[in-house]
């Protein structure tokens, strides 16, 4: 069977890699001045939801939908001001997390393309005037 027959979730290492990525990502988010105000102090529930979401988003089991219903990603983020700056900050934190877990090659490129498109789709607020 060709490698492309497997989901991105499987090709990147499944549950273990998703958890590793989430654990590398959220400390960066909490430390980032543009992102930290958007997240609760107790980040654990957010990390659990992100793990479920990424599992499903990348072709693994539909765990997020089973527990929380349809992801409705953009709608769920409308209460938060997602500016272009914040989307780029989110991407930077994710890029650094991918470096930390040493995800490389075509799997990283495919994942990055999906994350990039998603982050840009989430923008719902223009930059405030300077």
VENDASUL-V805768 format. One record per residue. N is the residue number from 0. RES is the residue in three letters. SS is DSSP state (H for helix, E for strand, L for the rest). Layout:
N | RES | SS
N | RES | SS
This chain:
0 | UNK | L
1 | UNK | L
2 | UNK | H
3 | UNK | H
4 | UNK | H
5 | UNK | L
6 | UNK | L
7 | UNK | H
8 | UNK | H
9 | UNK | H
10 | UNK | H
11 | UNK | L
12 | UNK | L
13 | UNK | H
14 | UNK | H
15 | UNK | H
16 | UNK | H
17 | UNK | H
18 | UNK | H
19 | UNK | H
20 | UNK | H
21 | UNK | H
22 | UNK | H
23 | UNK | H
24 | UNK | H
25 | UNK | H
26 | UNK | H
27 | UNK | H
28 | UNK | H
29 | UNK | H
30 | UNK | H
31 | UNK | L
32 | UNK | L
33 | UNK | L
34 | UNK | L
35 | UNK | H
36 | UNK | H
37 | UNK | H
38 | UNK | L
39 | UNK | L
40 | UNK | L
41 | UNK | L
42 | UNK | L
43 | UNK | H
44 | UNK | H
45 | UNK | H
46 | UNK | H
47 | UNK | H
48 | UNK | H
49 | UNK | H
50 | UNK | H
51 | UNK | H
52 | UNK | H
53 | UNK | H
54 | UNK | H
55 | UNK | H
56 | UNK | H
57 | UNK | L
58 | UNK | L
59 | UNK | L
60 | UNK | L
61 | UNK | L
62 | UNK | H
63 | UNK | H
64 | UNK | H
65 | UNK | H
66 | UNK | H
67 | UNK | H
68 | UNK | L
69 | UNK | L
70 | UNK | L
71 | UNK | L
72 | UNK | H
73 | UNK | H
74 | UNK | H
75 | UNK | H
76 | UNK | H
77 | UNK | L
78 | UNK | L
79 | UNK | L
80 | UNK | L
81 | UNK | L
82 | UNK | L
83 | UNK | H
84 | UNK | H
85 | UNK | H
86 | UNK | H
87 | UNK | H
88 | UNK | H
89 | UNK | H
90 | UNK | H
91 | UNK | H
92 | UNK | H
93 | UNK | H
94 | UNK | H
95 | UNK | H
96 | UNK | H
97 | UNK | H
98 | UNK | H
99 | UNK | H
100 | UNK | L
101 | UNK | L
102 | UNK | L
103 | UNK | L
104 | UNK | H
105 | UNK | H
106 | UNK | H
107 | UNK | H
108 | UNK | H
109 | UNK | H
110 | UNK | H
111 | UNK | H
112 | UNK | H
113 | UNK | H
114 | UNK | H
115 | UNK | H
116 | UNK | H
117 | UNK | H
118 | UNK | H
119 | UNK | H
120 | UNK | H
121 | UNK | L
122 | UNK | L
123 | UNK | L
124 | UNK | L
125 | UNK | L
126 | UNK | L
127 | UNK | L
128 | UNK | L
129 | UNK | L
